[in-house]
Amino acid sequence: MQRMMIFTQILICAIVNKVLSFECDISQEVCETSLNIEHQLTMMHPTEKAVYPKNGKLYRYDVTNTKDAAEITIDDVITADGWETARLVVVANGTMPGPPIIVYEGQTVIVHVTNHLKSEDVTIHWHGLPQEGSPYMDGVPFLSQCPISTGQTFIYKFIASHKGTYWYHSHVGSQRSKGLFGAFIIRERKPVEIEEHILTIQEWNHDWDSDMEDARMVFGGYDNREKFQVSRSLDGQYFSLLKAHSGLINGKGRFWDSHNNTHNEAPLEIFTVKQGNKYRFRIIGVGALYPWTISIDGHKITVVASDGFDVEPQIADSVIINAGERYDVIIDADQPVGNYWIRAKTLESNRNTSVEAILHYQGALDSEPLSTPRTCSDTDKCLVVNCFFTYYPQNEFTICLPVDKLKHKSDNDQAPKVIQGKFTEYFLNFAFPGKSFTPGSVNGRRFISPTKIALANPKDMDYPCDNTECDEQKICTCTYSLNLKHGDTVQMVFLNMGSGKGWAHPIHMHGHTFYVLKMGYAQYDNRTGEMIGENKDIDCRGGVAKNESFCNDATWSNSSWVNGNIPDLELKKPVRKDTIIVPSGGYVVTRIVADNPGVWFMHCHIELHANDGMAIIINESHANHPSPPQNFPRCHSFQEYDSTITQRPEDDDLFEINGESYFHLSKTYLT
């Protein structure tokens, strides 16, 4: 096994929002860095031990007089929301978020990921990167690679293909909601024209993660002998069971006592700007569940990109970020020198979960803002981009701008065309249908992972779901997949309808950014904003009333809409995304060209929903799949003992079982 080439690039360490980042030199062709995955505890300092918050600062646990005591450096502590009881987190390089990785278009990126966890596997997915030519680097366990076990190192190698805001995160279990994520930024090969800030947004709980949430979904959730009440969304629908104690911006927030409306004075993230300058904020939804609406007191925002692709600038008061999405916004630092609140709030109707950060103008006092949010009125309404419903409640005087109303900035990137014989259309219902058994599913198929690497085992690539168990009005469990022919234009209609609706789903596709041609919303009461009926464009079929149908075999209500003949499609300048919110009771029309051979995961990016089975495999261009890299690890279930081993494993890295070559999983994969 050959050792990897010596580093050929200069690695520049820079401070971005107080998190050590890795930035590749613009002149280099190869950028190499590492991520060490380990457990840490919140509110613990490596030498001073336990800390507590006071007046936005941290102090050692045994300090009683903070006026005369030395402060603890915030950079050395994962504070989360300042809750003093430590929570175990999974992090990269000791920080939450993990270090931003900043590279330039066309560079070869090499990242050594080493698992220092004591009892958990890990993989890293590079969210939003198409991995063209490198599908084995996509980071999905048992689809593109074996999980990285304790003590192992896996070296990811791929091309930074298209400028934009992306991110990396674990694709194993609930590790994302436990803290394993970070920004991945691809810049154009030219000097930066405008200063940048990275802003990650998430919900936070002191005790729960998605594993606990899953168990509570199965067995029931109770607090103090009372059944836990699910949070409701503004459109009268639901969020999942995760109880958010607080929110975090760049890993920092505050715990509020709702009884007396006070907080614990934990430190917040501070973004420094200079009056008169413009700034790009790269906003990343890293959370496990909740959508957030984000605004800045006294400042408009201009949306300029979504999921790595530029859009025609759209001025707004706020933008909604769903789990997995990214929005780039520009702000003008054109206000009087001072401090202004950056506000983020979930779209819950029966709870108030929020988080703040500080926009600090150079020259302003080191004090918390006194700014107030904009007042929306009947004569001066506020505009919000990326709603997953049509109306806000009438008394909020807020206008929704759906994401399909944004326009791609380029005039040369039109939607793929419908070509006779090279066009296919799929209806995919992301929902919780069923009666006594209502798992997360796609078309009633609850996804289970294959037991060997799908991409590296082409003879096992076809995963038909048993039609006797999977039907229009049945729920089944299987490894659901779609087989796409190379070069086809593929139209996917993402649904959220039938008896399993009720939750909006941010659907993320690996291996592609799709063209968003149309959003079809439910019917709403324009006074309350609440849903009163499903969209009528879809026929759920199933031989029952629509609200009873599992919607596992949907089609267009108007048969003339097939073959791409849907009215009001945006074909000239459709926005491109890899994560799209599918509204409850509605649908989204998307298109791709099947020109990226590989096995790609597509799933709801709400962590619990994906873990519960709301996912599907896209098996694309089967005949064109690349071979695994040399010495690539293989893994599978051991179900039948056979001693016909032609070579003792300990004698060499490679060995054979029943004529099939294997590579020791204890070895590091190097190119």
Secondary structure as UniProt FT lines:
FT   STRAND          11..16
FT   TURN            17..18
FT   STRAND          19..24
FT   TURN            26..27
FT   STRAND          30..41
FT   TURN            42..43
FT   STRAND          44..45
FT   TURN            46..48
FT   STRAND          49..54
FT   TURN            55..56
FT   STRAND          57..60
FT   TURN            61..62
FT   TURN            66..68
FT   HELIX           74..76
FT   STRAND          88..92
FT   TURN            93..94
FT   STRAND          98..104
FT   TURN            105..106
FT   STRAND          108..115
FT   STRAND          124..127
FT   TURN            132..133
FT   HELIX           135..137
FT   TURN            142..144
FT   TURN            150..151
FT   STRAND          153..159
FT   STRAND          164..170
FT   TURN            173..179
FT   STRAND          181..187
FT   STRAND          195..204
FT   HELIX           210..219
FT   STRAND          222..223
FT   TURN            224..225
FT   STRAND          226..227
FT   STRAND          232..233
FT   TURN            234..235
FT   STRAND          246..249
FT   TURN            250..251
FT   STRAND          256..257
FT   TURN            258..261
FT   STRAND          262..263
FT   STRAND          270..273
FT   TURN            275..276
FT   STRAND          278..285
FT   STRAND          292..296
FT   TURN            297..298
FT   STRAND          301..306
FT   TURN            307..308
FT   STRAND          309..316
FT   STRAND          318..321
FT   TURN            323..324
FT   STRAND          326..332
FT   STRAND          339..346
FT   STRAND          354..361
FT   TURN            362..363
FT   STRAND          382..385
FT   HELIX           394..396
FT   STRAND          398..401
FT   HELIX           403..405
FT   TURN            420..421
FT   STRAND          423..431
FT   STRAND          441..442
FT   TURN            443..444
FT   STRAND          445..447
FT   TURN            454..456
FT   HELIX           458..460
FT   TURN            467..469
FT   TURN            472..473
FT   STRAND          476..478
FT   STRAND          481..484
FT   TURN            486..487
FT   STRAND          489..495
FT   HELIX           498..500
FT   STRAND          505..509
FT   TURN            510..511
FT   STRAND          514..520
FT   STRAND          523..524
FT   TURN            526..528
FT   STRAND          531..533
FT   TURN            536..537
FT   STRAND          538..539
FT   TURN            546..548
FT   STRAND          555..556
FT   HELIX           559..561
FT   TURN            562..564
FT   TURN            567..568
FT   STRAND          575..577
FT   STRAND          579..582
FT   TURN            584..585
FT   STRAND          587..593
FT   STRAND          598..604
FT   HELIX           607..611
FT   TURN            612..613
FT   STRAND          615..620
FT   HELIX           622..624
FT   TURN            630..631
FT   HELIX           649..651
FT   STRAND          654..657
FT   TURN            658..659
FT   STRAND          660..663
FT   TURN            665..666
//
